[in-house]
């Protein structure tokens, strides 16, 4: 039987609101008014910017890329991201 504590560890996630700025001159992550702004060099074409956002957030939160998911706003600049811990 699996311990209930072990199940809780696998379900720990947090959701954050971000705003993506594609084609930025410098890549960075900045917090403004309770929202993370993610500046990426890649254009918002064919998911390139989203892929880079996931990579940058994985570095920022010191986790693997597969622990980062775009929950809402995949085709918009304002997004909700779920980060697995």
KAHUFEN-V789468 format. One line per field, one symbol per residue. psi: psi as a letter, one per 40 degrees, with the letter a starting at -180 (. if undefined). burial: # if it has 9 or more other ideal C-beta (glycine too) atoms within 8 Angstrom, else .. Layout:
psi->???
burial->???
//
This chain:
psi->hhiddddddeehiihihihhgifidhhihihhfehhhhhidiifhfedddddddddddddefiideehhhdhfdeidhihhhhi.
burial->......#.......#.######.#....#.....######.#.#...###########..#.#...##.#..#...#.######.
//
